[in-house]
Amino acid sequence: MKDIIDSYPEPKPATTTIATLLKRMQNKGFVAYNLMGNSRQYYALVAKADYFSTHVKGLIKNFFGSSAMQFASFFTTETNLSQRELEDLKKIINNQIKKTKS
């Protein structure tokens, strides 16, 4: 936990805050730990991409009526993306379309 707290900029969160978050994540099956003397070494049980994917799908379902189109429209209009970022996003979408055609 000390390493986690040390990774934060000032003002650092309270130890109890980090302990609570880790406990909640453990209870939900996202992290586990190994005991090392009096310390715990935490490790992820869920890959970041899997965790993120699940939450984005939930966000689309709960806030955009399961419509990826409404989410994309909101995302591209409300996040003030630059022309460069929109072009990069377009490339990602075009590459994904090519993959699904194969």
Gaussian input, Z-matrix of N, CA and C with variables (Angstrom, degrees):
# hf/3-21g

backbone

0 1
 N
 C     1     B1
 C     2     B2     1     A1
 N     3     B3     2     A2     1     D1
 C     4     B4     3     A3     2     D2
 C     5     B5     4     A4     3     D3
 N     6     B6     5     A5     4     D4
 C     7     B7     6     A6     5     D5
 C     8     B8     7     A7     6     D6
 N     9     B9     8     A8     7     D7
 C    10    B10     9     A9     8     D8
 C    11    B11    10    A10     9     D9
 N    12    B12    11    A11    10    D10
 C    13    B13    12    A12    11    D11
 C    14    B14    13    A13    12    D12
 N    15    B15    14    A14    13    D13
 C    16    B16    15    A15    14    D14
 C    17    B17    16    A16    15    D15
 N    18    B18    17    A17    16    D16
 C    19    B19    18    A18    17    D17
 C    20    B20    19    A19    18    D18
 N    21    B21    20    A20    19    D19
 C    22    B22    21    A21    20    D20
 C    23    B23    22    A22    21    D21
 N    24    B24    23    A23    22    D22
 C    25    B25    24    A24    23    D23
 C    26    B26    25    A25    24    D24
 N    27    B27    26    A26    25    D25
 C    28    B28    27    A27    26    D26
 C    29    B29    28    A28    27    D27
 N    30    B30    29    A29    28    D28
 C    31    B31    30    A30    29    D29
 C    32    B32    31    A31    30    D30
 N    33    B33    32    A32    31    D31
 C    34    B34    33    A33    32    D32
 C    35    B35    34    A34    33    D33
 N    36    B36    35    A35    34    D34
 C    37    B37    36    A36    35    D35
 C    38    B38    37    A37    36    D36
 N    39    B39    38    A38    37    D37
 C    40    B40    39    A39    38    D38
 C    41    B41    40    A40    39    D39
 N    42    B42    41    A41    40    D40
 C    43    B43    42    A42    41    D41
 C    44    B44    43    A43    42    D42
 N    45    B45    44    A44    43    D43
 C    46    B46    45    A45    44    D44
 C    47    B47    46    A46    45    D45
 N    48    B48    47    A47    46    D46
 C    49    B49    48    A48    47    D47
 C    50    B50    49    A49    48    D48
 N    51    B51    50    A50    49    D49
 C    52    B52    51    A51    50    D50
 C    53    B53    52    A52    51    D51
 N    54    B54    53    A53    52    D52
 C    55    B55    54    A54    53    D53
 C    56    B56    55    A55    54    D54
 N    57    B57    56    A56    55    D55
 C    58    B58    57    A57    56    D56
 C    59    B59    58    A58    57    D57
 N    60    B60    59    A59    58    D58
 C    61    B61    60    A60    59    D59
 C    62    B62    61    A61    60    D60
 N    63    B63    62    A62    61    D61
 C    64    B64    63    A63    62    D62
 C    65    B65    64    A64    63    D63
 N    66    B66    65    A65    64    D64
 C    67    B67    66    A66    65    D65
 C    68    B68    67    A67    66    D66
 N    69    B69    68    A68    67    D67
 C    70    B70    69    A69    68    D68
 C    71    B71    70    A70    69    D69
 N    72    B72    71    A71    70    D70
 C    73    B73    72    A72    71    D71
 C    74    B74    73    A73    72    D72
 N    75    B75    74    A74    73    D73
 C    76    B76    75    A75    74    D74
 C    77    B77    76    A76    75    D75
 N    78    B78    77    A77    76    D76
 C    79    B79    78    A78    77    D77
 C    80    B80    79    A79    78    D78
 N    81    B81    80    A80    79    D79
 C    82    B82    81    A81    80    D80
 C    83    B83    82    A82    81    D81
 N    84    B84    83    A83    82    D82
 C    85    B85    84    A84    83    D83
 C    86    B86    85    A85    84    D84
 N    87    B87    86    A86    85    D85
 C    88    B88    87    A87    86    D86
 C    89    B89    88    A88    87    D87
 N    90    B90    89    A89    88    D88
 C    91    B91    90    A90    89    D89
 C    92    B92    91    A91    90    D90
 N    93    B93    92    A92    91    D91
 C    94    B94    93    A93    92    D92
 C    95    B95    94    A94    93    D93
 N    96    B96    95    A95    94    D94
 C    97    B97    96    A96    95    D95
 C    98    B98    97    A97    96    D96
 N    99    B99    98    A98    97    D97
 C   100   B100    99    A99    98    D98
 C   101   B101   100   A100    99    D99
 N   102   B102   101   A101   100   D100
 C   103   B103   102   A102   101   D101
 C   104   B104   103   A103   102   D102
 N   105   B105   104   A104   103   D103
 C   106   B106   105   A105   104   D104
 C   107   B107   106   A106   105   D105
 N   108   B108   107   A107   106   D106
 C   109   B109   108   A108   107   D107
 C   110   B110   109   A109   108   D108
 N   111   B111   110   A110   109   D109
 C   112   B112   111   A111   110   D110
 C   113   B113   112   A112   111   D111
 N   114   B114   113   A113   112   D112
 C   115   B115   114   A114   113   D113
 C   116   B116   115   A115   114   D114
 N   117   B117   116   A116   115   D115
 C   118   B118   117   A117   116   D116
 C   119   B119   118   A118   117   D117
 N   120   B120   119   A119   118   D118
 C   121   B121   120   A120   119   D119
 C   122   B122   121   A121   120   D120
 N   123   B123   122   A122   121   D121
 C   124   B124   123   A123   122   D122
 C   125   B125   124   A124   123   D123
 N   126   B126   125   A125   124   D124
 C   127   B127   126   A126   125   D125
 C   128   B128   127   A127   126   D126
 N   129   B129   128   A128   127   D127
 C   130   B130   129   A129   128   D128
 C   131   B131   130   A130   129   D129
 N   132   B132   131   A131   130   D130
 C   133   B133   132   A132   131   D131
 C   134   B134   133   A133   132   D132
 N   135   B135   134   A134   133   D133
 C   136   B136   135   A135   134   D134
 C   137   B137   136   A136   135   D135
 N   138   B138   137   A137   136   D136
 C   139   B139   138   A138   137   D137
 C   140   B140   139   A139   138   D138
 N   141   B141   140   A140   139   D139
 C   142   B142   141   A141   140   D140
 C   143   B143   142   A142   141   D141
 N   144   B144   143   A143   142   D142
 C   145   B145   144   A144   143   D143
 C   146   B146   145   A145   144   D144
 N   147   B147   146   A146   145   D145
 C   148   B148   147   A147   146   D146
 C   149   B149   148   A148   147   D147
 N   150   B150   149   A149   148   D148
 C   151   B151   150   A150   149   D149
 C   152   B152   151   A151   150   D150
 N   153   B153   152   A152   151   D151
 C   154   B154   153   A153   152   D152
 C   155   B155   154   A154   153   D153
 N   156   B156   155   A155   154   D154
 C   157   B157   156   A156   155   D155
 C   158   B158   157   A157   156   D156
 N   159   B159   158   A158   157   D157
 C   160   B160   159   A159   158   D158
 C   161   B161   160   A160   159   D159
 N   162   B162   161   A161   160   D160
 C   163   B163   162   A162   161   D161
 C   164   B164   163   A163   162   D162
 N   165   B165   164   A164   163   D163
 C   166   B166   165   A165   164   D164
 C   167   B167   166   A166   165   D165
 N   168   B168   167   A167   166   D166
 C   169   B169   168   A168   167   D167
 C   170   B170   169   A169   168   D168
 N   171   B171   170   A170   169   D169
 C   172   B172   171   A171   170   D170
 C   173   B173   172   A172   171   D171
 N   174   B174   173   A173   172   D172
 C   175   B175   174   A174   173   D173
 C   176   B176   175   A175   174   D174
 N   177   B177   176   A176   175   D175
 C   178   B178   177   A177   176   D176
 C   179   B179   178   A178   177   D177
 N   180   B180   179   A179   178   D178
 C   181   B181   180   A180   179   D179
 C   182   B182   181   A181   180   D180
 N   183   B183   182   A182   181   D181
 C   184   B184   183   A183   182   D182
 C   185   B185   184   A184   183   D183
 N   186   B186   185   A185   184   D184
 C   187   B187   186   A186   185   D185
 C   188   B188   187   A187   186   D186
 N   189   B189   188   A188   187   D187
 C   190   B190   189   A189   188   D188
 C   191   B191   190   A190   189   D189
 N   192   B192   191   A191   190   D190
 C   193   B193   192   A192   191   D191
 C   194   B194   193   A193   192   D192
 N   195   B195   194   A194   193   D193
 C   196   B196   195   A195   194   D194
 C   197   B197   196   A196   195   D195
 N   198   B198   197   A197   196   D196
 C   199   B199   198   A198   197   D197
 C   200   B200   199   A199   198   D198
 N   201   B201   200   A200   199   D199
 C   202   B202   201   A201   200   D200
 C   203   B203   202   A202   201   D201
 N   204   B204   203   A203   202   D202
 C   205   B205   204   A204   203   D203
 C   206   B206   205   A205   204   D204
 N   207   B207   206   A206   205   D205
 C   208   B208   207   A207   206   D206
 C   209   B209   208   A208   207   D207
 N   210   B210   209   A209   208   D208
 C   211   B211   210   A210   209   D209
 C   212   B212   211   A211   210   D210
 N   213   B213   212   A212   211   D211
 C   214   B214   213   A213   212   D212
 C   215   B215   214   A214   213   D213
 N   216   B216   215   A215   214   D214
 C   217   B217   216   A216   215   D215
 C   218   B218   217   A217   216   D216
 N   219   B219   218   A218   217   D217
 C   220   B220   219   A219   218   D218
 C   221   B221   220   A220   219   D219
 N   222   B222   221   A221   220   D220
 C   223   B223   222   A222   221   D221
 C   224   B224   223   A223   222   D222
 N   225   B225   224   A224   223   D223
 C   226   B226   225   A225   224   D224
 C   227   B227   226   A226   225   D225
 N   228   B228   227   A227   226   D226
 C   229   B229   228   A228   227   D227
 C   230   B230   229   A229   228   D228
 N   231   B231   230   A230   229   D229
 C   232   B232   231   A231   230   D230
 C   233   B233   232   A232   231   D231
 N   234   B234   233   A233   232   D232
 C   235   B235   234   A234   233   D233
 C   236   B236   235   A235   234   D234
 N   237   B237   236   A236   235   D235
 C   238   B238   237   A237   236   D236
 C   239   B239   238   A238   237   D237
 N   240   B240   239   A239   238   D238
 C   241   B241   240   A240   239   D239
 C   242   B242   241   A241   240   D240
 N   243   B243   242   A242   241   D241
 C   244   B244   243   A243   242   D242
 C   245   B245   244   A244   243   D243
 N   246   B246   245   A245   244   D244
 C   247   B247   246   A246   245   D245
 C   248   B248   247   A247   246   D246
 N   249   B249   248   A248   247   D247
 C   250   B250   249   A249   248   D248
 C   251   B251   250   A250   249   D249
 N   252   B252   251   A251   250   D250
 C   253   B253   252   A252   251   D251
 C   254   B254   253   A253   252   D252
 N   255   B255   254   A254   253   D253
 C   256   B256   255   A255   254   D254
 C   257   B257   256   A256   255   D255
 N   258   B258   257   A257   256   D256
 C   259   B259   258   A258   257   D257
 C   260   B260   259   A259   258   D258
 N   261   B261   260   A260   259   D259
 C   262   B262   261   A261   260   D260
 C   263   B263   262   A262   261   D261
 N   264   B264   263   A263   262   D262
 C   265   B265   264   A264   263   D263
 C   266   B266   265   A265   264   D264
 N   267   B267   266   A266   265   D265
 C   268   B268   267   A267   266   D266
 C   269   B269   268   A268   267   D267
 N   270   B270   269   A269   268   D268
 C   271   B271   270   A270   269   D269
 C   272   B272   271   A271   270   D270
 N   273   B273   272   A272   271   D271
 C   274   B274   273   A273   272   D272
 C   275   B275   274   A274   273   D273
 N   276   B276   275   A275   274   D274
 C   277   B277   276   A276   275   D275
 C   278   B278   277   A277   276   D276
 N   279   B279   278   A278   277   D277
 C   280   B280   279   A279   278   D278
 C   281   B281   280   A280   279   D279
 N   282   B282   281   A281   280   D280
 C   283   B283   282   A282   281   D281
 C   284   B284   283   A283   282   D282
 N   285   B285   284   A284   283   D283
 C   286   B286   285   A285   284   D284
 C   287   B287   286   A286   285   D285
 N   288   B288   287   A287   286   D286
 C   289   B289   288   A288   287   D287
 C   290   B290   289   A289   288   D288
 N   291   B291   290   A290   289   D289
 C   292   B292   291   A291   290   D290
 C   293   B293   292   A292   291   D291
 N   294   B294   293   A293   292   D292
 C   295   B295   294   A294   293   D293
 C   296   B296   295   A295   294   D294
 N   297   B297   296   A296   295   D295
 C   298   B298   297   A297   296   D296
 C   299   B299   298   A298   297   D297
 N   300   B300   299   A299   298   D298
 C   301   B301   300   A300   299   D299
 C   302   B302   301   A301   300   D300
 N   303   B303   302   A302   301   D301
 C   304   B304   303   A303   302   D302
 C   305   B305   304   A304   303   D303

   B1=1.4379
   B2=1.5253
   B3=1.3143
   B4=1.4616
   B5=1.5263
   B6=1.3291
   B7=1.4656
   B8=1.5210
   B9=1.3203
   B10=1.4634
   B11=1.5224
   B12=1.3154
   B13=1.4690
   B14=1.5160
   B15=1.3287
   B16=1.4631
   B17=1.5314
   B18=1.3270
   B19=1.4656
   B20=1.5278
   B21=1.3344
   B22=1.4585
   B23=1.5214
   B24=1.3545
   B25=1.4724
   B26=1.5231
   B27=1.3141
   B28=1.4607
   B29=1.5176
   B30=1.2708
   B31=1.4554
   B32=1.5352
   B33=1.2974
   B34=1.4550
   B35=1.5228
   B36=1.3498
   B37=1.4697
   B38=1.5201
   B39=1.3021
   B40=1.4610
   B41=1.5316
   B42=1.3144
   B43=1.4616
   B44=1.5213
   B45=1.3100
   B46=1.4636
   B47=1.5292
   B48=1.3249
   B49=1.4603
   B50=1.5231
   B51=1.3219
   B52=1.4699
   B53=1.5241
   B54=1.3256
   B55=1.4697
   B56=1.5262
   B57=1.3273
   B58=1.4673
   B59=1.5219
   B60=1.3319
   B61=1.4639
   B62=1.5301
   B63=1.3184
   B64=1.4633
   B65=1.5272
   B66=1.3220
   B67=1.4641
   B68=1.5232
   B69=1.3293
   B70=1.4689
   B71=1.5275
   B72=1.3160
   B73=1.4656
   B74=1.5275
   B75=1.3080
   B76=1.4645
   B77=1.5289
   B78=1.3239
   B79=1.4623
   B80=1.5232
   B81=1.3264
   B82=1.4613
   B83=1.5291
   B84=1.3222
   B85=1.4588
   B86=1.5168
   B87=1.3392
   B88=1.4516
   B89=1.5205
   B90=1.3203
   B91=1.4613
   B92=1.5217
   B93=1.3112
   B94=1.4604
   B95=1.5288
   B96=1.3172
   B97=1.4587
   B98=1.5243
   B99=1.3266
   B100=1.4550
   B101=1.5169
   B102=1.3216
   B103=1.4651
   B104=1.5143
   B105=1.3305
   B106=1.4556
   B107=1.5263
   B108=1.3332
   B109=1.4613
   B110=1.5111
   B111=1.3287
   B112=1.4690
   B113=1.5290
   B114=1.3255
   B115=1.4642
   B116=1.5155
   B117=1.3010
   B118=1.4595
   B119=1.5197
   B120=1.3263
   B121=1.4578
   B122=1.5262
   B123=1.3372
   B124=1.4566
   B125=1.5188
   B126=1.3352
   B127=1.4636
   B128=1.5262
   B129=1.3179
   B130=1.4652
   B131=1.5207
   B132=1.3162
   B133=1.4601
   B134=1.5280
   B135=1.3146
   B136=1.4568
   B137=1.5244
   B138=1.3226
   B139=1.4630
   B140=1.5304
   B141=1.3106
   B142=1.4652
   B143=1.5269
   B144=1.3310
   B145=1.4641
   B146=1.5331
   B147=1.3264
   B148=1.4665
   B149=1.5241
   B150=1.3212
   B151=1.4674
   B152=1.5274
   B153=1.3177
   B154=1.4589
   B155=1.5272
   B156=1.3137
   B157=1.4661
   B158=1.5211
   B159=1.3086
   B160=1.4596
   B161=1.5294
   B162=1.3153
   B163=1.4532
   B164=1.5287
   B165=1.3240
   B166=1.4647
   B167=1.5259
   B168=1.3205
   B169=1.4677
   B170=1.5272
   B171=1.3210
   B172=1.4642
   B173=1.5172
   B174=1.3168
   B175=1.4546
   B176=1.5265
   B177=1.3171
   B178=1.4650
   B179=1.5235
   B180=1.3205
   B181=1.4675
   B182=1.5255
   B183=1.3246
   B184=1.4554
   B185=1.5297
   B186=1.3383
   B187=1.4570
   B188=1.5231
   B189=1.3264
   B190=1.4596
   B191=1.5215
   B192=1.3297
   B193=1.4537
   B194=1.5134
   B195=1.3125
   B196=1.4762
   B197=1.5264
   B198=1.3209
   B199=1.4600
   B200=1.5231
   B201=1.3250
   B202=1.4656
   B203=1.5284
   B204=1.3234
   B205=1.4635
   B206=1.5340
   B207=1.3310
   B208=1.4688
   B209=1.5283
   B210=1.3385
   B211=1.4633
   B212=1.5281
   B213=1.3363
   B214=1.4622
   B215=1.5270
   B216=1.3135
   B217=1.4618
   B218=1.5240
   B219=1.3202
   B220=1.4690
   B221=1.5268
   B222=1.3201
   B223=1.4595
   B224=1.5252
   B225=1.3323
   B226=1.4649
   B227=1.5194
   B228=1.3332
   B229=1.4662
   B230=1.5249
   B231=1.3181
   B232=1.4628
   B233=1.5253
   B234=1.3262
   B235=1.4620
   B236=1.5173
   B237=1.3354
   B238=1.4660
   B239=1.5285
   B240=1.3320
   B241=1.4547
   B242=1.5228
   B243=1.3325
   B244=1.4614
   B245=1.5310
   B246=1.3146
   B247=1.4606
   B248=1.5276
   B249=1.2971
   B250=1.4757
   B251=1.5337
   B252=1.3282
   B253=1.4672
   B254=1.5215
   B255=1.3248
   B256=1.4653
   B257=1.5287
   B258=1.3305
   B259=1.4719
   B260=1.5288
   B261=1.3228
   B262=1.4696
   B263=1.5209
   B264=1.3187
   B265=1.4625
   B266=1.5301
   B267=1.3161
   B268=1.4690
   B269=1.5298
   B270=1.3217
   B271=1.4724
   B272=1.5305
   B273=1.3039
   B274=1.4708
   B275=1.5261
   B276=1.3188
   B277=1.4683
   B278=1.5250
   B279=1.3339
   B280=1.4689
   B281=1.5286
   B282=1.3215
   B283=1.4709
   B284=1.5212
   B285=1.3192
   B286=1.4598
   B287=1.5295
   B288=1.3228
   B289=1.4681
   B290=1.5293
   B291=1.3346
   B292=1.4644
   B293=1.5311
   B294=1.3199
   B295=1.4796
   B296=1.5099
   B297=1.3375
   B298=1.4592
   B299=1.5217
   B300=1.3313
   B301=1.4652
   B302=1.5277
   B303=1.3200
   B304=1.4855
   B305=1.4930
   A1=110.26
   A2=116.58
   A3=120.74
   A4=110.76
   A5=117.12
   A6=120.66
   A7=111.70
   A8=116.75
   A9=120.87
   A10=109.86
   A11=116.24
   A12=120.64
   A13=110.34
   A14=116.67
   A15=120.52
   A16=112.40
   A17=117.12
   A18=119.87
   A19=113.01
   A20=117.27
   A21=121.74
   A22=110.77
   A23=116.95
   A24=119.35
   A25=109.34
   A26=116.04
   A27=121.02
   A28=109.26
   A29=121.31
   A30=126.59
   A31=110.41
   A32=115.77
   A33=122.43
   A34=110.41
   A35=116.37
   A36=118.70
   A37=110.73
   A38=115.71
   A39=121.18
   A40=109.36
   A41=115.54
   A42=121.29
   A43=110.95
   A44=116.98
   A45=120.59
   A46=111.49
   A47=117.72
   A48=121.90
   A49=110.10
   A50=116.41
   A51=121.15
   A52=109.94
   A53=117.38
   A54=121.09
   A55=110.93
   A56=116.48
   A57=120.70
   A58=110.75
   A59=116.67
   A60=120.14
   A61=111.33
   A62=116.78
   A63=120.28
   A64=111.08
   A65=116.91
   A66=120.87
   A67=110.67
   A68=116.64
   A69=120.16
   A70=110.84
   A71=116.38
   A72=120.20
   A73=110.68
   A74=116.42
   A75=121.30
   A76=110.28
   A77=117.15
   A78=121.85
   A79=112.45
   A80=116.28
   A81=120.89
   A82=112.49
   A83=116.90
   A84=120.37
   A85=114.88
   A86=117.41
   A87=120.81
   A88=112.85
   A89=116.98
   A90=121.55
   A91=110.22
   A92=114.19
   A93=121.95
   A94=106.21
   A95=116.34
   A96=118.16
   A97=110.63
   A98=113.99
   A99=122.92
   A100=107.30
   A101=116.12
   A102=119.61
   A103=109.05
   A104=115.15
   A105=121.81
   A106=106.39
   A107=115.96
   A108=119.97
   A109=108.97
   A110=115.85
   A111=120.96
   A112=112.32
   A113=116.63
   A114=120.73
   A115=111.34
   A116=114.54
   A117=121.42
   A118=108.50
   A119=115.16
   A120=119.94
   A121=106.83
   A122=115.27
   A123=120.84
   A124=110.31
   A125=115.60
   A126=121.22
   A127=108.73
   A128=114.57
   A129=120.89
   A130=111.00
   A131=116.03
   A132=122.16
   A133=111.05
   A134=116.37
   A135=122.49
   A136=107.86
   A137=116.27
   A138=120.36
   A139=109.86
   A140=116.14
   A141=121.44
   A142=110.89
   A143=117.60
   A144=121.05
   A145=110.91
   A146=117.52
   A147=120.91
   A148=111.24
   A149=115.84
   A150=121.11
   A151=110.07
   A152=116.06
   A153=121.68
   A154=110.59
   A155=116.50
   A156=121.36
   A157=111.34
   A158=116.84
   A159=121.57
   A160=110.89
   A161=117.07
   A162=120.27
   A163=112.50
   A164=117.12
   A165=119.25
   A166=110.11
   A167=117.01
   A168=120.07
   A169=110.48
   A170=117.31
   A171=121.41
   A172=111.73
   A173=116.50
   A174=121.80
   A175=109.92
   A176=117.34
   A177=121.34
   A178=110.41
   A179=116.36
   A180=120.42
   A181=111.27
   A182=117.18
   A183=121.96
   A184=115.06
   A185=116.87
   A186=119.43
   A187=114.21
   A188=116.62
   A189=119.86
   A190=112.43
   A191=116.83
   A192=121.73
   A193=113.85
   A194=116.77
   A195=124.20
   A196=112.63
   A197=117.55
   A198=121.37
   A199=110.85
   A200=115.85
   A201=120.64
   A202=109.90
   A203=117.33
   A204=120.99
   A205=110.96
   A206=116.70
   A207=119.48
   A208=110.25
   A209=116.16
   A210=120.06
   A211=110.24
   A212=117.21
   A213=121.43
   A214=110.98
   A215=115.96
   A216=120.22
   A217=110.55
   A218=116.34
   A219=120.92
   A220=110.20
   A221=116.66
   A222=121.71
   A223=111.58
   A224=116.51
   A225=119.26
   A226=113.22
   A227=117.85
   A228=118.94
   A229=113.20
   A230=117.62
   A231=120.45
   A232=115.16
   A233=118.07
   A234=119.37
   A235=113.20
   A236=116.70
   A237=121.56
   A238=112.72
   A239=115.69
   A240=120.03
   A241=109.95
   A242=115.51
   A243=119.80
   A244=109.33
   A245=115.77
   A246=119.62
   A247=109.47
   A248=117.01
   A249=122.01
   A250=110.26
   A251=117.08
   A252=120.51
   A253=111.35
   A254=116.85
   A255=119.94
   A256=111.17
   A257=117.07
   A258=120.66
   A259=110.50
   A260=116.83
   A261=120.42
   A262=110.87
   A263=116.65
   A264=121.52
   A265=110.36
   A266=116.01
   A267=121.32
   A268=110.32
   A269=117.31
   A270=121.31
   A271=110.68
   A272=116.13
   A273=120.48
   A274=109.60
   A275=116.33
   A276=120.33
   A277=110.31
   A278=117.30
   A279=120.07
   A280=111.75
   A281=117.42
   A282=120.69
   A283=110.85
   A284=116.80
   A285=120.70
   A286=110.68
   A287=116.92
   A288=120.87
   A289=109.62
   A290=116.95
   A291=120.48
   A292=111.33
   A293=116.44
   A294=120.67
   A295=111.89
   A296=116.94
   A297=119.56
   A298=112.08
   A299=116.97
   A300=121.43
   A301=111.04
   A302=116.10
   A303=120.59
   A304=113.13
   D1=-33.16
   D2=179.47
   D3=-59.10
   D4=-41.35
   D5=178.99
   D6=-63.68
   D7=-37.40
   D8=178.29
   D9=-64.49
   D10=-48.83
   D11=-179.77
   D12=-61.80
   D13=-41.66
   D14=-179.45
   D15=-63.39
   D16=-25.38
   D17=-179.06
   D18=-75.61
   D19=-14.37
   D20=179.26
   D21=-82.69
   D22=146.43
   D23=173.47
   D24=-75.58
   D25=167.44
   D26=175.16
   D27=-69.86
   D28=144.09
   D29=-6.85
   D30=-77.32
   D31=131.70
   D32=-177.46
   D33=-73.49
   D34=146.92
   D35=178.03
   D36=-68.46
   D37=158.05
   D38=178.99
   D39=-68.23
   D40=148.79
   D41=177.23
   D42=-56.42
   D43=-39.53
   D44=-179.35
   D45=-65.39
   D46=-33.53
   D47=177.87
   D48=-64.22
   D49=-48.07
   D50=179.65
   D51=-65.07
   D52=-41.63
   D53=179.01
   D54=-60.68
   D55=-41.28
   D56=178.91
   D57=-64.63
   D58=-45.51
   D59=179.32
   D60=-61.79
   D61=-43.45
   D62=179.23
   D63=-63.94
   D64=-39.96
   D65=178.56
   D66=-63.47
   D67=-43.54
   D68=178.42
   D69=-63.56
   D70=-42.70
   D71=179.39
   D72=-65.18
   D73=-36.52
   D74=177.05
   D75=-65.46
   D76=-45.85
   D77=179.87
   D78=-62.00
   D79=-30.76
   D80=179.30
   D81=-86.79
   D82=-2.98
   D83=177.37
   D84=83.16
   D85=19.68
   D86=179.73
   D87=-89.26
   D88=-31.38
   D89=179.75
   D90=-135.74
   D91=159.92
   D92=173.06
   D93=-139.91
   D94=-179.92
   D95=179.86
   D96=-148.63
   D97=159.32
   D98=171.11
   D99=-112.24
   D100=136.01
   D101=175.02
   D102=-78.16
   D103=132.35
   D104=178.01
   D105=-131.89
   D106=88.69
   D107=-173.73
   D108=68.54
   D109=-122.45
   D110=177.93
   D111=-93.14
   D112=2.10
   D113=-176.22
   D114=-108.93
   D115=162.19
   D116=175.53
   D117=-117.78
   D118=133.16
   D119=174.50
   D120=-105.44
   D121=110.38
   D122=-176.88
   D123=-84.88
   D124=148.43
   D125=175.62
   D126=-146.48
   D127=153.21
   D128=-177.22
   D129=-76.58
   D130=140.93
   D131=173.12
   D132=-102.60
   D133=-15.81
   D134=-177.98
   D135=-123.57
   D136=132.46
   D137=177.86
   D138=-65.44
   D139=145.53
   D140=-178.50
   D141=-55.92
   D142=-43.01
   D143=-178.78
   D144=-63.51
   D145=-40.09
   D146=178.51
   D147=-65.53
   D148=-44.14
   D149=179.18
   D150=-61.09
   D151=-48.84
   D152=-177.91
   D153=-63.48
   D154=-43.86
   D155=179.99
   D156=-58.82
   D157=-46.07
   D158=179.75
   D159=-60.72
   D160=-42.94
   D161=-178.15
   D162=-71.80
   D163=-37.05
   D164=177.26
   D165=-66.23
   D166=-41.43
   D167=177.21
   D168=-60.75
   D169=-40.83
   D170=177.24
   D171=-64.71
   D172=-40.77
   D173=177.84
   D174=-61.43
   D175=-46.50
   D176=179.47
   D177=-62.55
   D178=-42.42
   D179=179.88
   D180=-65.09
   D181=-49.18
   D182=-172.59
   D183=-77.22
   D184=-33.56
   D185=-174.14
   D186=-107.90
   D187=-17.46
   D188=-176.13
   D189=-126.08
   D190=22.08
   D191=176.03
   D192=56.78
   D193=36.21
   D194=-178.81
   D195=64.19
   D196=19.06
   D197=-179.50
   D198=-101.25
   D199=106.95
   D200=176.36
   D201=-63.40
   D202=-30.57
   D203=178.93
   D204=-64.92
   D205=-43.63
   D206=178.58
   D207=-64.92
   D208=-39.37
   D209=177.60
   D210=-62.11
   D211=-47.75
   D212=-178.85
   D213=-61.85
   D214=-41.27
   D215=178.77
   D216=-62.20
   D217=-47.94
   D218=178.67
   D219=-61.25
   D220=-47.11
   D221=-177.11
   D222=-59.93
   D223=-45.11
   D224=-175.91
   D225=-76.06
   D226=-25.68
   D227=-179.06
   D228=-93.64
   D229=-30.38
   D230=-172.93
   D231=-98.19
   D232=-5.13
   D233=-177.60
   D234=-102.92
   D235=3.95
   D236=177.32
   D237=53.07
   D238=47.91
   D239=178.18
   D240=-68.27
   D241=143.33
   D242=176.69
   D243=-75.10
   D244=167.71
   D245=178.18
   D246=-60.19
   D247=-40.12
   D248=179.26
   D249=-61.22
   D250=-45.05
   D251=179.61
   D252=-65.25
   D253=-38.69
   D254=176.98
   D255=-65.34
   D256=-40.14
   D257=176.97
   D258=-63.65
   D259=-41.53
   D260=177.73
   D261=-63.60
   D262=-40.88
   D263=177.52
   D264=-63.28
   D265=-40.94
   D266=177.80
   D267=-60.60
   D268=-41.49
   D269=178.37
   D270=-62.90
   D271=-42.47
   D272=179.22
   D273=-61.27
   D274=-45.38
   D275=-179.78
   D276=-64.41
   D277=-44.93
   D278=179.03
   D279=-61.49
   D280=-39.40
   D281=177.70
   D282=-64.85
   D283=-38.48
   D284=178.85
   D285=-67.30
   D286=-38.14
   D287=177.23
   D288=-62.57
   D289=-42.80
   D290=178.59
   D291=-61.67
   D292=-40.41
   D293=179.65
   D294=-63.87
   D295=-38.82
   D296=-177.60
   D297=-74.29
   D298=-22.40
   D299=177.83
   D300=-77.20
   D301=-25.12
   D302=-177.40
   D303=-76.56

